[in-house]
């Protein structure tokens, strides 16, 4: 009898939790659907601004691997980069002066520079640096991503055969 009671309570807890999660999802999706035209247009302009600075970021030595637009509350833009060349301090200053009026460039470039400083101080015997991810949202977030060396080597070998 006791096992049936525990099973019944567990089933009820799981069912209640599932219903609560579904209600939260419904509320979240309705909030996304209720975003006004002005807000949508501002976000679209924001994303376009990011698209426009990506070639400038590439001039600074960072290639965009992928870009993910999160249509959520708050909306987000997630950009994955890898560095393919190192700039001298003089080159860095020139770029910052050249694009001084581009807020999005400064935001992304400074985050990438900070990430490189962290990444340069972190090492592992089993993991290898993969890419830097910048999430432009509230709050913003910078992630340094690593892959297992075995997986990284396997990916390189597969690419050579393609």
C-alpha positions in Angstrom: 0.0 0.0 0.0 2.8 2.4 0.9 4.5 2.0 -2.5 1.3 2.9 -4.3 0.9 6.0 -2.1 4.4 7.1 -2.9 3.9 6.4 -6.6 0.6 8.4 -6.5 2.2 11.4 -4.8 5.2 11.3 -7.2 2.9 11.1 -10.2 0.8 14.0 -8.9 4.0 16.1 -8.2 5.3 15.4 -11.8 1.9 16.2 -13.3 1.6 19.4 -11.3 5.2 20.4 -12.2 4.5 19.7 -15.9 1.3 21.8 -15.9 3.2 24.7 -14.2 6.0 24.5 -16.8 3.4 24.5 -19.6 1.6 27.5 -18.1 4.9 29.4 -17.8 5.7 28.5 -21.5 2.2 29.7 -22.6 2.7 33.0 -20.6 6.2 33.5 -22.1 5.0 32.9 -25.7 2.0 35.2 -25.2 4.5 37.9 -24.0 6.6 37.4 -27.1 3.4 37.7 -29.2 2.4 40.9 -27.4 5.7 42.7 -28.2 4.7 45.9 -29.9 5.6 47.0 -33.4 7.9 49.8 -32.1 9.8 47.3 -29.9 10.1 44.8 -32.8 11.4 47.5 -35.1 13.9 48.7 -32.6 15.2 45.1 -32.1 15.3 44.6 -35.9 17.4 47.8 -36.2 19.6 46.5 -33.4 20.2 43.2 -35.2 20.9 45.1 -38.5 23.5 47.2 -36.6 25.2 43.9 -35.4 25.2 42.6 -39.0 26.8 45.8 -40.2 29.7 45.7 -37.7 30.6 42.0 -38.2 32.8 42.8 -41.2 34.6 45.5 -39.1 35.1 42.9 -36.4 36.6 40.6 -39.0 39.0 43.4 -39.9 40.0 43.2 -36.2 40.9 39.6 -36.5 37.7 37.8 -35.4 35.7 35.6 -37.7 32.0 35.1 -37.0 31.2 31.4 -36.8 27.5 31.8 -36.3 24.9 34.3 -35.1 21.7 33.4 -33.3 18.8 35.8 -32.8 16.8 35.0 -29.7 13.2 36.2 -30.1 12.4 36.3 -26.4 11.7 38.6 -23.5 14.2 40.2 -23.4 15.4 39.6 -27.0 19.0 38.5 -27.5 21.8 38.2 -30.1 24.3 35.4 -29.6 27.5 35.7 -31.8 30.2 33.0 -31.9 33.7 34.1 -32.9 37.1 32.7 -33.3 40.3 34.8 -33.6 42.3 34.3 -36.7 44.9 37.0 -36.2 46.4 39.0 -33.4 46.5 42.8 -33.7 49.3 45.0 -32.3 48.3 47.6 -29.7 48.8 50.3 -32.4 46.4 48.5 -34.8 43.9 48.1 -32.0 44.0 51.8 -31.2 43.7 52.7 -34.9 40.5 50.6 -35.2 39.0 52.0 -32.1 39.7 55.5 -33.4 38.4 54.7 -36.9 35.1 53.3 -35.5 34.8 55.6 -32.5 31.2 56.4 -33.6 30.1 52.8 -33.8 28.9 51.8 -30.4 28.1 48.2 -31.4 31.7 47.8 -32.7 33.2 49.0 -29.5 30.9 46.9 -27.4 31.7 43.7 -29.3 35.4 44.4 -29.9 36.1 45.2 -26.2 34.3 42.1 -25.1 36.4 40.0 -27.5 39.6 41.6 -26.2 38.6 41.0 -22.6 37.7 37.4 -23.5 41.1 36.9 -25.1 42.9 38.1 -22.0 41.0 35.5 -19.9 41.4 32.8 -22.4 45.2 33.4 -22.6 45.4 32.8 -18.9 43.4 29.6 -18.9 44.7 26.2 -20.0 43.9 22.6 -19.7 45.5 19.3 -20.6 42.3 17.8 -21.9 40.5 20.8 -23.4 41.4 23.2 -26.2 40.0 26.7 -26.8 37.2 26.6 -29.4 35.5 29.9 -29.7 34.2 33.0 -27.9 30.5 33.6 -27.6 29.0 37.0 -26.9 25.4 37.2 -25.9 24.0 40.7 -26.3 21.0 40.7 -23.9 20.0 41.9 -20.5 22.4 41.1 -18.8 25.1 40.7 -21.5 27.3 37.6 -21.3 30.6 36.5 -22.7 31.5 32.8 -22.8 34.8 31.2 -23.6 34.1 27.7 -25.1 36.5 24.8 -25.0 36.3 21.4 -26.7 37.8 18.1 -25.5 41.1 17.7 -27.4 40.0 14.3 -28.7 36.9 15.8 -30.2 38.8 18.8 -31.6 41.3 16.5 -33.3 38.6 14.3 -34.7 36.8 17.4 -36.1 40.1 18.5 -37.8 40.6 15.1 -39.3 37.1 15.0 -40.6 37.5 18.4 -42.2 40.7 17.2 -44.0 38.8 14.4 -45.6 35.9 16.6 -46.8 
